[in-house]
């Protein structure tokens, strides 16, 4: 499935408006869900070898508008692997301590160790997304951050970290339905944040900011992928397929024991 359109890295010519958030490229729900179940087994096998080898680390970065499914995607990925080998980081508004340091300081601390799969729920890209859209720092400051991010990720890759960056691409109409569903469900209402409505007012500005991220920070060593996310079943399959494809390329192996044959006494 490596040639499936959603599994191709974006390029500097990528336009979000040309990608429908409801697109599934001909894949039907039944097929996607069956493939996802198969991929769960394969991902579990690969992760065990990856964890045992402890040669590389893998970092999955998830970005997207509110309700695009970052939490749901994480749950589906973690369901398929041993949680002992997973490191989760959820980046919310920076604390006063974090604001007193460079914007990558809090990010670097959460990078996974060798053998681990790290998952970022939001990331350093917030510093060229919400920071840009809401004007939290001057243009001259956030403009330089694209190059800083590329250099940071290049350093991680050179140190053995595999980076997969995914934008969960949701439509404004689907977001409205999901926000309404949260309000209507007493068990999900706690997840509703009135601030999401404020961010929604800047929808077009966010699309422009995301497009800049995709065009300027999708590199050969740390590519971006745009996954249409209006269909949760398609999103779950696509992200899991990306992880399996990358781990299969790496082909991690169990380490050989450092000792010879051993006879266990009676």
N, C-alpha and C positions, 0 to 999 in steps of 0.2 A: 504493500500500500504506500510505498515511499513516494510514488508519483502522484498521489492524491493531491488535488490543488491546495487544500488546507494545510497540508504537511510540507509545503514549500516555503522556505524563508522569504520574507519580504525583501524588496529592493528599494533603492532610493526613488524609484518611480511609483511605488505603491500609493494608491489613493483609497482611503477608507470608503468614500462614497461609491466606489466601484464594487465593493464587497457587501453583499446582502447579509445582514445578521441572521436571516432565516435560511440561508443557503445550506444545503446538505450535499450538493454535487451529485444528486441522484441516489444517495444512500437512503434507504428506508429504515424506519425505527426498528423493526424486527431484526434486520441484518445488523444494525449498529449495536443493539443490545446483546446479540449473540456473539459478535466479535469482541465486545467489551469483556464478556465473561471468559472467553478464551484468553484474552490479553491479561486478565487478572492472574491467571495461573502462570503464564509466561513471565510476567513482571515479578512475581514472587520468587520464581526460580532464579532469575537474573539478579535480583536484589540480594539474595542469599550469597551468591558468588561474589557480587560486588562488595558486600560487607566483609566477607571473609578475606578477600584479596587486599583490601585497604590500600589500594594503589592510587586511586583517584577519589574525588568527591564529585557529587552532582548537585547542581543548584537549579531548581525550577522556580522561575520568577513569574508570578501571576499578577497582571494588572487588568483593570477594566472599570467601567463606570459602576456606580452603586447598583446592586442587585444583579450584576452580570454573572454571578455564580462562583466567585472565588472560594468561598467557604464550602460550597457543595462539591466543587472540583477537588479540593483538598481531601474531603471526606472520602470521595471515590478512590483517590490515589492511595490514601493511607489504608483503606479497607483491603487493598490488594497486597500490602507488604507488611513486614515485621516492624512494628513501631519502634523497636530498639534501635533500628538503623535510620530513623527519620528525625530530622531537626526542623521544627516549625518556628517561624518568626512572623509576627503580625505587627506591621509598622503603622502605628496610629500617629496622631499629632505629636511632634517632638516635645520632650520635656525641656525644662529650663536648662538642665545640665547638658542635654544634647544640643540645644540651640547655642550654647556657649562654645561649642567645638565645630570643626568642619563637618559638612553635611554627610560625609561618608563614614564618620567615626562610629555612629551607632549601627551602621550596616556591616562594617567589617567584623564587628564582634560576633555577628550571627552567621558568618559564613561556615558551612558544614566542614567537619573534619574528614580526613580520608576514610573511605568506607561508608560515609553517611550520604543520604539523600536529603538535601535541604530544600525547604519550600518557603518562599517568601510570599506572604499575603500583603500585597503592595510592597514597595521597595524604595530604593534610592531614586527611582523615576518620579516619585511624588515631588521631588525637588526641581523637576522641569515640567510638572503637570499642574497640580493645584497651586504650587508656588508661583508659577507663571500666570495661570488664569486669574488668580485672586490678587496678584500683585504684592505678595508678601515680601519680596525682595526686588530691587531694581532690575531692569532689563539687562544691564551690563553684568550683573551677578549671575543670573540664571543662564544667560547666553553662553558663558564659559563652561557651564557644567556638563554640556554634552561631551566635550573633549575630556573632561575629568572622568566622566563615567566610562568612556571608551578605554581610557588608560587604566582605570581601576579593574575593569573586566579583563583586559588583556593581561594584567598582572595575575589575576586569579587563574586564568587559563594556563598561563606559563607555570603556575605553581601546582597544576594538576586538577583544577576544578573544571568540570564540564558544565556549561551554562546553556539552559534552554529558557527562552523568554517568550511568554504567551500573553497576548492581548485577547481577552474574552470580549468579543465584539457583539454588543447588544443594541437593539433598536430602542428609540425613545418610546415607542408605543408599548413594547414589551416591558420596559422598565416601569411604565405607568401601571400596567396590569399587576406586576409583581409587588409594587409598593401598595397598591390597593388590597392585594391579597393578604399582605402582612397586617394591615389595619383591620381586616375583616376576621382574621383568625386570632382568637384569644391566646393561643399557644405560641403564636409567632409575633404578636404585637410588640413584644419587648425588643425585637430586632429593628423596629421602625425608629428612624432618627429624623426628627423634623428638619435637621440640617441638610438631609438629602434633597429636600425640595428646593432649598436655596442653591445647592450645587446644580440641580436640574435646570435652573434658569440660565446657566452658563453652558448648556449642552454644546452649542456650536463652537464655542471657544475651546472646550475640551477636545472636540473632534479635531480641531486644528492643532492643538498641542500634542495629541496622540500621533497625528500624522508626522509631525516634526520628529518625535521620538523614533518612530519606525524608520523614517528616511535617514536620520543622522546617526542612529545607534544600532542599526542592524548590521553586524559585521560578520566576517567569515568565521571568526572564533567564537562569537556570541550572537547568533542570529535571533531575530524576532519572528514569531509566527502569529498570524491573525486567525483565530478560531471563531467562526460564526457561533454565537452562544444563545440565540433565541430558542433553540431546541436543546434542552438539557441532555437528552440521550445522545445527540450528536457530539456535543461538547465533551461528554465523558469519554466517549470512544476516541475522539481525536487527540485529546491530551494524553491519554494512556498509550495510544499508539506512538506518539512522539517519544515518550519515555522508553518504550520497548525498542523502538528502532535505534535510538541512540545507544542504549545499553548493548544491543546486539552488535552494533558496530564496534563497540569497545571490547566485547567478548571477554568479560572478566573470568578468571580461573581460580579455582581453589588453590591455596598455597600448598606447596609440598612440605611434608613434615621435616624438621631438622634432625630427626633421629632415625636410626635404622630399625630393622624388625625387632619387635618386642614380644616376649612370651609372658603372659600374665599368669603368675603362679596360682595354684589351687588355693 
